[in-house]
Amino acid sequence: MLVRRNRLTLGQPVNLWRGSLFDLGVLELPLSGDICMVAGEIDDLHGDPADRLILAAAFCHEAALITADARLLSWPGELRRHDARQ
């Protein structure tokens, strides 16, 4: 959606970009009912449901979150994060 709205430029089609991430070892994490419950219970985070699900998935899987989203990067909770802007 960000690419379609010209808010993100990848330099290649999304499907190829996604495949290159997999080649680097990046994993997609599945959502579960438990993760969705955690997403609704997160304190000190704005109400965007997508951001809540992203953060909750990383939290529940004990994974590092790689993001350029300043609001997710500044969330005060315990979660390993890497700033994708750098």
N, C-alpha and C positions, 0 to 999 in steps of 0.2 A: 504494500500500500504506500509506503514511503517513497519508493521508486516511482510509482505511478503518479504520485502527487508532486514529484520533483523536489522532494525534501531530502533525498538520499541519492547519490550517484555511485554506482558500482563499477562502471566501465565494462561490464559484460552482462548478459542476461542473468536474471536471478537464479535460474536453475543451474547454470554453470558456476556461479559464485558459490552457491550452496554446496555443490559437488566438490569444489576446491577446498572448502572448509572441512568436509569429511576426509579428504585426502590428507589434511594436516592433523587429523585426529580429533577434531571437534565433534562432540556428541550432541544429539538432540535428546532432550529428556521428555519422557511421556508425562501427560497429566493424569491424575487420578482423582477420585472423589476426595481423598484425604488432602491432596494438594489444594483443591478448590476450597475446602473448608478452611485451611490455613490462610489462603488468599483473602478470605473475608474477615479474618481475625487480626490481620497485621495492623499494628499501631503505628502512628506517625508516618503514614504514607498516604498520598493523595488517592482519590477514588477511581482512577483509571483502571478498569477491570483487567485489561491486557497487561499493564505493568504489574499489577498485583499477582497475576498468574505467573508471570516471568520470575518475579522475585520469590514467590512461594515455591516454585519448582526447584530453583537453585537451592533454596534453604532446605527443603525436604530431602533433596538428593545429596546434600552436603557438597555441592559443587560450587566452583567459582563462577561468578556472573561476569561476563564480558559485555560491557555496554558503553555507549556514548551518552546515555541519558543522564543528565545532571541530577535529576530528581532521584533516580535509583542509586546513583553513586553517592548521594548525600544522605540516604536513609540511615538513621542512627543505629539500627539494629546490627547484630552480629552476623556478618556474611562476608566471605571473601569476594572481593570485586576487583576487576581490572578495567581501567579506563581505556576504552577502544579509540579515544581521540588521540592518544599518544602513540 
